[in-house]
Amino acid sequence: MNKGFFISFEGGEGGGKSSQITLLAERLQQDGYEVVRTREPGGPPTAEAIRQILVGEATTALSDLTELLLMNAARAENLDKTILPALAAGKIVLSDRFADSTRAYQGAAGGVTPDIVHAVEEMVVSTHWPDMTFILDLPVAQGFARVHERGEANRFEDKDLSYHDAVRQEFLAIAAKEPERCVVMDATQPLDIISAEIYSMVSKKLTLKVGHG
Ligand code: TMP
């Protein structure tokens, strides 16, 4: 069993994942935990280089299978170099996206069949699923309005609303299938309300984990 605790943050664009990760990291550090923050695609240098191919400014259209494999190559690197060593050292890992994003973007919304997504997932993620996953859920149009306000956009944000709605529905379906791991948060609520709820749920789980040794 890992000594550490692994939490992923998922959801469509503009749901506030990175703000929530910052707020949670601060509170956990105040409580004395060592926190490692990462993101996907990305994390260690090679995975960040793969990110540039996937969502960088110079990127071009990739085949569906290439996209799936590159997301997973970056993930294999992130697990090997960042996530698993941190967990083995008893740290808390906060990841901005993880394998649920591949199910949603490349699988449900993209062109890869669920059996292929699953086969690659088994190989790369294996048993290393997060202990908790927060899905920051909000209507696609609202998320996009926030992204455009920030002046940010990536290749995936060029896709149409139906693509992003399929992403959203898949995250909700994952949460319904895996209620032990996943918590859906209403991301239209104010930032501080969401962060207080997340902190409270995480603290409870951490206490239980220590309690059970
Ligand atoms: P973000 O850093 O703004 O979340 O951008 C990463 C983009 O990559 C986002 O549009 C979702 C996409 N993505 C996938 O399509 N599949 C994946 O497995 C991951 C981790 C991200």
Boltz pocket constraint, residues with backbone or C-beta under 6 A from the ligand:
constraints:
  - pocket:
      binder: B
      contacts: [[A, 39], [A, 40], [A, 41], [A, 55], [A, 71], [A, 96], [A, 97], [A, 98], [A, 99], [A, 100], [A, 101], [A, 102], [A, 103], [A, 105], [A, 106], [A, 154], [A, 156], [A, 157]]
      max_distance: 6.0
